[in-house]
Amino acid sequence: MKKILLILIMFSLVLFGYDATIDIVKKGDMLPKIMVQDATSEQFADKLLEKKMFKLLVGDLKISANFIVNDSYVKTSYEGDYKENFQSDIAPDLIARYKLEKQDNDLTGYMKLINAKNGSIVMESTYKISNKKRYPFLAHRMIIDINNKLGLPSVDWMQRFVVFAKYTGKKKSDIVVSDYTLSYQKTIVTGGLNIFPKWANKKQSAFYYSSYNGRIPTIYKVDLIKGKRYKIISGKGMLVCSDVSKDGNKLLLTMAPNDQPDIYLYNLLTKRKERLTKFGGIDVSGNFIDNETRIAFISDRLGYPNIFAKRLNINAPVEQLVYQGKNNNSFSAYENYIVFSRREGDSEFGKNSFNLYLISTKTEYIRQLTATGKNYFPRFANKGETIMFIKNYQRQSALGLIRLYSNKSFLFPLKIGKIQSLDW
C-alpha cells in the first residue's frame, strides 16, 4: 500500500450590424474602456449577492484581456440616460449596465451594453437561472455575450465547469464541481479518498473518478443529470482515468495490476482493455494526441520523470517529447503545444519549486509561465489560449489561470482544503 501511495503522489504531480462601438473596438491596438454600472433596485434584498455580482462582472472583464476596466462602483437606474451617475473623468467607451431580480430561488439578470459616446444600445439581454447559488455562471454568460457581440476573442471557456478533488483530511478527499473562479462550488462525492476526476464528455454531464475506499481501487462514473453513480472497472494497485476519447467510448487508464503502472486503453462498449506500454519502471498519465492516433505520457525510463509519446500499440517505438529539464511530472497537450510542470532546485523564490513551461513540438520554442511556488497539473482550455493549473504557495492552495495571449495570470484561492487534481 505504501508503494501505491508513493506512486499516487508522483501521479498527482503528473498532471445588430455596424455601430460606433464596434468601430471603437477595432481602432488600432487600443483596448476599449469599459465600466460596470449596478442598476439593481434598492428593494433587492440580497445586497451581498448584488455586490458579488459586480465584482464577478468586473473580474471577468479584466480576465478577458479585451478591455481597460474601470472598477469604480457606480449605482444607477436601468432605464436612465447613459450619462446618469458617471463622472466625467472616467470617460469610458462602453457601459455594461446590469440589474438583478429574484423570485423565490430563481435569479434573473438584465444586461445592457451602452455606447458611452452617444448613448446607443449595442446589445440588451435577459438571463435566468433556477438556482441563485449558480449566479457566477449568470455573470460569466453576460461577459461572454459582450465579447462575442463586439467581435472580440471569445471567452466561452468561462462558462465551463471545473471538477476537482479536494483533500479535506488524512485519506479523505471530496470531488467538487465549480466555476473557474471557485465562487460556485458543489460537493458531488464525499467520504473517503476520492481523487483524479475526469470529465466524461464535452457536455460535462458526467465525470469519472478513482475511489480508494474499498478493498481494491475502483473507477466510477457519476452522471450529473440522473444523479447516479456507476462502477466502471476495479483493479489491484494504482487505477486512474487520465483521458477520454472524443466520442466518449474509450478511456486511457493507468493501471498497476502487478505493482507496475502502465497505460491501458479501455473500451467502454466491449469492456475490454488493451495494454499500451510495457516498461520496468513507471508509465502514467496517458493523454490522446495527434487526433487520437498517439498518446503522450509520463515515464521515468530515463531515470527521472519526463514526457514521451507513442502510437496505440504496445510494440510501437517510444519518442521523447520534452528535452528541457530532468523532472517533468505533469503536462497537457494542445495541437503542437505542450505545457508541463518541471521540478526545480532552490532559487530566490523559494525551495523545491515546480514551474510551468510552454513548448512547441515543432520548434525549439520554450516559454516559462510561472516563477514562484509549486505549480502543477496544467490543463489547456478547449481552444488552447488559456491554461488552468494548481498552485500551492505559503500553505495555501489555489486554482491558477494563465491567459497566454495577454501574458497575464490570476489566482483563485481555495478557502478550505487543498486541491489534489482538476479537469475542465
C-alpha positions in Angstrom: 0.0 0.0 0.0 2.9 2.4 0.8 4.3 1.9 -2.7 0.9 2.6 -4.2 0.6 5.8 -2.2 4.1 6.9 -3.4 3.1 6.3 -7.0 -0.1 8.3 -6.4 1.9 11.2 -5.0 4.0 11.2 -8.1 1.0 10.9 -10.3 -0.7 13.9 -8.6 2.2 16.0 -9.7 2.0 14.5 -13.2 -0.7 16.4 -14.1 -27.2 44.2 -34.8 -24.9 45.3 -37.8 -22.4 48.2 -37.8 -22.4 50.7 -35.0 -19.9 53.2 -33.5 -19.0 50.8 -30.6 -17.7 48.2 -33.0 -15.6 50.9 -34.6 -14.2 51.9 -31.2 -13.1 48.3 -30.6 -11.4 47.9 -34.0 -9.3 51.0 -33.9 -5.6 50.0 -33.9 -4.5 48.1 -30.8 -6.3 50.4 -28.3 -8.5 48.4 -25.9 -11.9 49.9 -25.3 -12.5 51.4 -21.9 -15.5 49.9 -20.1 -17.2 50.4 -16.7 -19.8 48.3 -15.0 -22.9 50.0 -13.5 -25.2 48.4 -10.9 -28.8 49.2 -11.7 -30.4 46.7 -9.3 -33.4 48.1 -7.4 -33.0 49.3 -3.8 -35.7 46.8 -3.0 -33.5 43.9 -3.9 -33.0 42.2 -0.5 -29.7 40.3 -1.1 -27.2 43.1 -1.0 -24.3 40.7 -0.6 -25.2 38.9 -3.8 -25.6 42.2 -5.6 -22.0 43.2 -4.6 -20.6 39.8 -5.5 -22.2 40.1 -8.9 -20.5 43.4 -9.5 -17.1 42.0 -8.5 -17.5 39.0 -10.8 -18.5 41.1 -13.8 -15.5 43.4 -13.3 -13.2 40.4 -12.8 -14.5 38.6 -15.9 -13.9 41.7 -18.0 -10.3 42.0 -16.7 -9.6 38.3 -17.2 -10.9 38.5 -20.8 -8.0 40.9 -21.5 -10.1 42.6 -24.1 -10.8 45.8 -22.2 -9.4 48.5 -20.0 -11.7 48.1 -17.0 -12.7 50.8 -14.6 -13.7 49.1 -11.3 -15.3 52.1 -9.6 -18.6 51.0 -8.1 -21.4 53.1 -9.6 -25.1 52.8 -8.7 -27.6 53.9 -11.4 -31.1 53.2 -12.8 -31.5 50.6 -15.6 -33.6 52.8 -17.8 -31.7 56.0 -17.0 -29.8 58.2 -19.5 -26.3 56.9 -20.4 -24.8 60.0 -18.7 -26.6 59.3 -15.5 -24.3 58.9 -12.5 -21.0 58.7 -14.2 -18.2 61.0 -13.6 -16.6 63.0 -16.5 -13.1 62.0 -15.5 -13.9 58.3 -16.1 -14.7 58.8 -19.8 -15.5 55.2 -20.8 -16.2 54.0 -24.3 -18.7 51.4 -23.1 -21.0 50.9 -20.2 -22.1 47.5 -19.0 -25.3 48.1 -17.0 -27.0 45.3 -15.1 -29.8 44.7 -12.7 -30.9 41.7 -10.7 -34.3 40.4 -9.7 -35.1 37.5 -7.5 -38.3 35.5 -7.1 -38.2 32.5 -4.7 -34.9 30.7 -5.7 -34.9 32.0 -9.3 -32.5 34.8 -10.2 -33.0 36.9 -13.3 -30.3 39.2 -14.6 -30.6 42.0 -17.2 -27.6 43.4 -19.1 -27.5 46.4 -21.3 -24.3 47.4 -23.2 -24.3 51.1 -24.0 -22.1 53.2 -26.2 -20.9 55.8 -23.7 -20.1 58.3 -26.5 -23.6 58.6 -27.9 -25.9 56.6 -25.7 -26.9 54.0 -28.3 -27.6 50.5 -27.0 -25.2 47.9 -28.5 -26.9 44.9 -27.0 -29.5 44.0 -24.4 -30.2 40.6 -23.0 -32.0 38.8 -20.2 -30.6 35.9 -18.3 -32.3 33.5 -15.8 -31.1 30.7 -13.6 -33.3 28.5 -11.3 -30.7 28.2 -8.6 -29.3 31.5 -7.2 -26.2 29.7 -5.9 -25.1 29.4 -9.6 -25.1 33.2 -10.0 -21.4 33.2 -11.2 -22.5 31.5 -14.4 -25.0 34.2 -15.0 -22.2 36.8 -14.7 -19.9 34.7 -17.0 -22.6 34.4 -19.6 -23.1 38.2 -19.7 -19.4 38.8 -20.3 -19.2 36.0 -22.9 -22.0 37.7 -24.8 -20.4 41.1 -24.6 -17.2 39.8 -26.1 -19.0 37.9 -28.8 -21.2 40.9 -29.7 -18.1 43.1 -30.2 -16.3 40.5 -32.3 -13.5 40.2 -29.7 -11.6 37.0 -28.9 -14.1 34.5 -27.4 -14.0 33.7 -23.7 -16.5 30.9 -23.9 -14.3 28.8 -21.6 -15.7 31.0 -18.7 -19.0 29.1 -18.8 -17.3 25.6 -18.4 -17.4 23.7 -15.1 -14.3 22.7 -13.3 -14.2 19.4 -11.5 -11.5 18.9 -8.8 -10.5 16.7 -6.0 -10.1 18.5 -2.6 -8.2 17.0 0.3 -10.1 17.5 3.5 -8.1 15.4 5.9 -5.9 12.3 6.2 -7.0 9.8 3.4 -10.1 12.0 2.8 -10.8 13.8 -0.5 -14.0 15.1 -2.0 -15.0 15.7 -5.6 -16.3 19.2 -6.2 -17.8 20.9 -9.3 -17.2 24.7 -9.5 -16.9 27.6 -11.8 -13.5 28.8 -12.8 -13.3 31.4 -10.1 -14.4 28.9 -7.3 -17.2 31.3 -6.4 -19.7 28.5 -7.0 -18.8 25.1 -5.5 -20.9 22.0 -5.1 -19.6 18.8 -3.5 -20.6 15.8 -5.5 -18.7 12.9 -3.9 -17.6 12.7 -0.3 -16.5 10.2 2.2 -13.0 8.5 2.0 -10.3 9.0 -0.6 -11.8 10.1 -4.0 -9.3 11.5 -6.5 -8.4 12.3 -10.1 -11.8 13.4 -11.6 -12.0 13.5 -15.4 -14.9 14.8 -17.5 -16.6 12.0 -19.4 -17.8 14.2 -22.3 -17.8 17.7 -23.9 -21.2 18.4 -22.4 -19.7 17.9 -18.9 -22.8 15.9 -17.9 -20.7 13.2 -16.2 -17.3 12.5 -14.9 -15.0 9.6 -13.8 -13.0 9.4 -10.6 -10.9 7.0 -8.7 -12.1 5.7 -5.3 -9.6 4.2 -2.9 -12.3 3.3 -0.3 -13.0 -0.3 -0.9 -10.9 -3.5 -0.9 -9.4 -2.6 -4.3 -9.3 0.7 -6.2 -12.3 1.4 -8.4 -13.2 3.9 -11.1 -16.7 5.2 -11.0 -18.7 7.3 -13.4 -21.0 9.9 -12.0 -24.0 11.0 -14.1 -24.8 14.6 -13.0 -28.1 14.7 -14.9 -29.5 11.4 -13.4 -27.7 11.8 -10.1 -26.4 8.2 -10.3 -23.1 6.5 -9.9 -21.9 3.6 -12.0 -18.9 1.2 -11.4 -16.6 1.1 -14.5 -13.6 -1.0 -13.5 -11.7 -2.2 -10.5 -8.1 -3.4 -10.1 -5.3 -4.0 -7.7 -2.7 -1.3 -7.4 -3.0 2.1 -9.0 -6.1 2.9 -11.1 -6.7 6.3 -12.7 -8.6 7.6 -15.7 -6.4 10.2 -17.3 -8.1 10.9 -20.7 -11.3 10.2 -22.6 -11.7 9.9 -26.4 -13.7 12.5 -28.3 -16.6 10.1 -28.8 -16.6 9.2 -25.1 -16.2 5.5 -25.8 -12.6 4.9 -24.8 -10.6 5.7 -21.7 -6.9 5.9 -21.1 -6.2 4.3 -17.8 -3.1 4.0 -15.6 -3.2 0.5 -14.1 -0.8 -1.4 -11.9 -2.2 -5.0 -11.5 1.3 -6.3 -10.6 2.6 -3.2 -8.8 3.9 -1.9 -12.2 2.0 1.1 -13.5 1.4 1.2 -17.3 -1.0 2.8 -19.7 -4.1 0.9 -20.9 -6.8 1.6 -23.4 -10.2 0.6 -22.1 -13.2 0.2 -24.5 -16.4 1.1 -22.7 -18.6 -0.7 -25.3 -16.7 -4.0 -25.3 -15.4 -3.8 -21.7 -12.0 -4.9 -23.0 -8.7 -3.3 -22.1 -5.5 -3.2 -24.2 -2.1 -2.6 -22.7 -0.2 0.2 -24.5 3.1 0.5 -22.5 5.4 -2.2 -21.1 8.4 -0.9 -19.1 10.1 -1.9 -16.0 9.5 1.5 -14.4 6.6 4.0 -14.1 4.4 4.9 -17.1 1.4 7.1 -16.0 -0.9 10.0 -17.1 -1.7 8.9 -20.7 -3.3 11.6 -22.9 -4.5 11.3 -26.5 -2.6 13.4 -29.0 -2.5 13.8 -32.8 -6.2 13.2 -33.4 -6.1 10.2 -31.1 -3.6 8.3 -33.2 -0.9 8.5 -30.4 -0.6 9.0 -26.7 1.7 11.2 -24.6 2.5 10.1 -21.1 4.9 10.5 -18.1 7.6 7.9 -17.7 10.8 7.5 -15.7 12.5 5.5 -18.3 15.4 8.0 -18.4 15.9 7.7 -14.7 13.7 10.7 -14.0 10.1 11.7 -14.9 9.7 13.1 -18.5 7.2 13.2 -21.3 7.1 10.7 -24.1 4.8 9.6 -26.9 3.9 6.5 -28.9 1.3 5.1 -31.1 -1.6 3.0 -29.8 0.3 -0.3 -29.9 2.3 -2.0 -27.2 5.2 -2.7 -29.6 5.3 0.8 -31.1 8.5 2.8 -30.5 8.6 5.4 -27.8 9.6 9.0 -28.7 10.8 11.6 -26.2 8.8 14.8 -26.5 10.4 17.1 -24.0 14.2 17.7 -23.8 14.1 20.6 -21.3 14.5 19.8 -17.6 15.0 16.5 -15.7 11.9 16.2 -13.6 8.9 16.9 -15.7 6.0 15.4 -13.9 2.6 16.7 -15.3 1.5 18.1 -18.6 -1.3 18.9 -21.0 -1.2 18.9 -24.8 -3.0 21.1 -27.3 -2.2 20.7 -31.1 1.6 21.1 -31.3 2.0 22.7 -27.9 2.7 21.1 -24.5 2.6 22.8 -21.2 4.4 20.9 -18.4 5.4 21.2 -14.8 9.1 21.0 -14.0 10.6 20.4 -10.6 13.5 22.9 -9.9 16.0 23.4 -7.2 16.2 26.1 -4.6 16.0 29.7 -6.0 15.5 33.2 -4.8 11.7 32.5 -5.0 11.8 29.5 -2.6 12.8 25.9 -2.1 12.0 23.0 -4.3 9.6 24.9 -6.6 7.6 23.5 -9.6 7.2 25.8 -12.5 5.2 25.6 -15.7 6.7 25.8 -19.2 5.2 26.0 -22.6 6.9 24.4 -25.6 6.2 23.7 -29.2 6.9 20.2 -30.5 7.7 21.6 -34.0 10.3 24.2 -33.0 12.7 25.0 -30.1 10.3 27.5 -28.7 10.0 27.5 -24.9 8.4 29.9 -22.5 8.4 30.0 -18.7 4.9 30.7 -17.4 5.4 30.7 -13.6 8.2 31.7 -11.2 7.1 31.1 -7.6 5.5 28.3 -5.5 4.5 24.8 -6.6 2.6 24.9 -9.9 1.4 21.7 -11.4 -1.4 19.8 -13.1 -1.8 22.2 -16.0 -4.8 21.9 -18.3 -5.4 23.7 -21.6 -8.7 25.3 -22.4 -10.6 23.8 -25.3 -9.1 26.4 -27.7 -5.6 26.5 -26.1 -5.3 30.1 -25.3 -5.9 29.7 -21.6 -4.2 27.3 -19.1 -5.6 26.3 -15.7 -3.4 24.8 -13.1 -3.0 24.1 -9.4 -0.8 26.5 -7.3 0.4 25.8 -3.8 2.2 28.7 -2.1 2.8 29.6 1.5 0.4 26.8 2.7 -2.4 27.9 0.5 -3.9 26.0 -2.4 -5.3 28.0 -5.4 -6.7 27.5 -8.8 -4.4 29.4 -11.3 -5.3 30.8 -14.7 -2.9 31.9 -17.4 -4.0 34.0 -20.4 -1.3 33.2 -22.9 -2.0 36.0 -25.5 -2.1 38.8 -22.9 0.6 37.3 -20.7 -1.5 37.7 -17.6 -2.1 35.2 -14.7 -4.8 35.1 -12.0 -5.2 33.1 -8.8 -8.4 32.0 -7.1 -7.6 30.6 -3.6 -9.4 27.7 -2.1 -10.5 28.7 1.4 -10.8 25.3 2.9 -8.8 22.2 1.9 -6.2 21.6 -0.8 -6.7 20.9 -4.5 -5.3 17.5 -5.5 -6.2 17.3 -9.2 -8.6 19.0 -11.6 -10.2 18.9 -15.1 -12.3 21.4 -17.1 
